Amino acid sequence: MDTARQIEGRCLCGAVTVRAMVTNPIVRACHCDMCRQHTSSMFMSLATEQDGMEVTGPAKSFQSSDWAERGFCEVCGSTLWYGTVEDGARHLAAGLFENAAGAPLKLEFFADMAPEGYALAGGHRKMTTEETAVLFAHDEGDE
């Protein structure tokens, strides 16, 4: 059983700091078009608890679609989070935390959209676009 612990991270310039609790830290990678445009690669997030999350400093967000926003540091431009507008959830960038808080890569979203030039190694789950859409369809009322 995992125990909760507080972690702290920061953007590249240090102007934004982030504090969050992790219980079962895992890293997730997303290869969707928007994540790749936002980061110039894939977006890698660290699973953290939403309650008690603190972001301090000049953080800004850009609403990238009807349902999502992307956070960044106003000073250096570092990616901070992917967020869902409806519930206000923020999925923090793994790179904000030293060694991604020691979390293993467990899941890739839109793995079939990853550019041909790279592939992530390991035996983690790799979900296709179709599988990812089905996973999130419950938000639309579909099962």
C-alpha positions as CSV (number, residue, x, y, z in Angstrom):
1,M,0.0,0.0,0.0
2,D,1.3,3.4,-1.0
3,T,1.6,6.2,1.5
4,A,0.9,9.8,0.8
5,R,3.8,12.3,0.6
6,Q,4.2,15.9,-0.4
7,I,6.4,16.8,-3.3
8,E,7.5,20.1,-4.6
9,G,8.6,21.1,-8.1
10,R,9.4,24.2,-10.1
11,C,9.5,25.6,-13.6
12,L,12.8,26.1,-15.5
13,C,13.4,29.6,-14.1
14,G,12.0,28.9,-10.6
15,A,9.4,31.6,-10.7
16,V,6.6,29.1,-10.4
17,T,6.6,26.4,-7.6
18,V,4.1,23.6,-7.4
19,R,3.3,21.5,-4.3
20,A,1.1,18.4,-4.4
21,M,0.5,15.1,-2.6
22,V,1.2,11.8,-4.3
23,T,-0.2,8.5,-3.1
24,N,0.5,6.2,-6.1
25,P,2.9,8.2,-8.3
26,I,2.8,7.1,-11.9
27,V,3.8,8.9,-15.1
28,R,1.5,9.1,-18.1
29,A,2.4,10.2,-21.6
30,C,0.1,11.7,-24.1
31,H,0.9,11.9,-27.8
32,C,-2.2,13.7,-29.0
33,D,-1.8,16.6,-31.5
34,M,-2.4,19.3,-28.9
35,C,0.0,17.9,-26.4
36,R,2.7,17.6,-29.0
37,Q,2.1,21.1,-30.2
38,H,2.2,22.5,-26.7
39,T,5.4,20.7,-25.6
40,S,7.1,19.9,-29.0
41,S,7.0,16.3,-27.9
42,M,4.6,14.3,-25.7
43,F,3.1,15.6,-22.5
44,M,4.2,13.6,-19.5
45,S,2.1,14.0,-16.4
46,L,2.6,12.8,-12.8
47,A,-0.4,11.4,-11.0
48,T,-1.0,13.6,-8.0
49,E,-3.9,14.3,-5.6
50,Q,-6.1,17.2,-6.6
51,D,-6.9,18.3,-3.0
52,G,-4.3,20.6,-1.5
53,M,-2.4,21.2,-4.8
54,E,-0.7,24.6,-4.7
55,V,0.7,26.5,-7.7
56,T,2.5,29.8,-6.8
57,G,4.1,32.4,-9.0
58,P,3.3,33.7,-12.5
59,A,1.4,30.8,-13.8
60,K,-1.0,31.3,-16.7
61,S,-3.3,29.0,-18.6
62,F,-4.5,28.8,-22.2
63,Q,-7.9,27.3,-22.9
64,S,-6.9,25.0,-25.8
65,S,-10.4,23.5,-26.4
66,D,-13.9,23.5,-25.0
67,W,-12.8,21.0,-22.3
68,A,-9.1,21.6,-21.6
69,E,-6.6,24.2,-20.6
70,R,-2.8,24.1,-20.6
71,G,-0.8,25.8,-17.9
72,F,2.6,27.5,-18.4
73,C,5.0,29.8,-16.6
74,E,4.6,33.4,-17.8
75,V,8.3,34.1,-17.4
76,C,10.1,31.1,-19.0
77,G,7.2,29.3,-20.7
78,S,7.7,26.0,-19.0
79,T,4.7,23.6,-19.3
80,L,3.0,23.3,-15.9
81,W,-0.2,21.3,-16.4
82,Y,-2.9,19.9,-18.6
83,G,-6.3,20.7,-17.0
84,T,-9.9,19.9,-17.5
85,V,-12.2,22.9,-17.5
86,E,-15.3,21.3,-16.2
87,D,-13.9,20.0,-12.9
88,G,-10.8,22.2,-12.6
89,A,-8.5,19.1,-12.4
90,R,-4.8,19.8,-13.1
91,H,-2.5,17.0,-14.3
92,L,1.0,18.3,-13.4
93,A,3.9,18.0,-15.8
94,A,6.3,15.3,-14.6
95,G,9.3,17.4,-15.5
96,L,8.6,19.9,-12.7
97,F,9.6,17.4,-10.1
98,E,13.1,16.0,-9.6
99,N,13.3,12.5,-11.2
100,A,9.6,12.7,-11.9
101,A,9.2,12.0,-8.1
102,G,10.6,8.6,-8.7
103,A,7.4,7.5,-10.5
104,P,7.5,4.8,-13.2
105,L,5.9,5.3,-16.7
106,K,2.7,3.3,-16.6
107,L,0.5,4.6,-19.5
108,E,0.6,6.2,-22.9
109,F,-2.4,7.9,-24.4
110,F,-2.8,8.1,-28.2
111,A,0.3,5.9,-28.6
112,D,-0.6,5.3,-32.3
113,M,-0.1,9.1,-32.8
114,A,3.5,9.1,-31.6
115,P,5.9,10.3,-34.2
116,E,7.9,7.6,-35.9
117,G,11.2,9.1,-34.6
118,Y,10.8,7.9,-31.1
119,A,9.3,5.2,-28.9
120,L,9.1,4.8,-25.2
121,A,10.6,1.6,-23.9
122,G,9.1,-0.7,-21.3
123,G,6.1,-2.9,-20.7
124,H,3.6,-0.2,-19.8
125,R,0.1,0.1,-21.3
126,K,0.0,1.8,-24.7
127,M,-3.5,3.0,-25.6
128,T,-4.5,3.7,-29.2
129,T,-6.6,6.7,-30.2
130,E,-9.7,4.5,-30.2
131,E,-8.9,3.1,-26.8
132,T,-8.3,6.5,-25.4
133,A,-11.5,7.8,-26.8
134,V,-13.4,5.0,-25.2
135,L,-11.7,5.6,-21.8
136,F,-12.9,9.2,-21.8
137,A,-16.3,8.6,-23.4
138,H,-17.9,8.2,-20.0
139,D,-17.5,12.0,-19.6
140,E,-19.9,12.3,-22.6
141,G,-22.4,9.8,-21.1
142,D,-21.2,6.8,-23.2
143,E,-19.8,3.7,-21.8
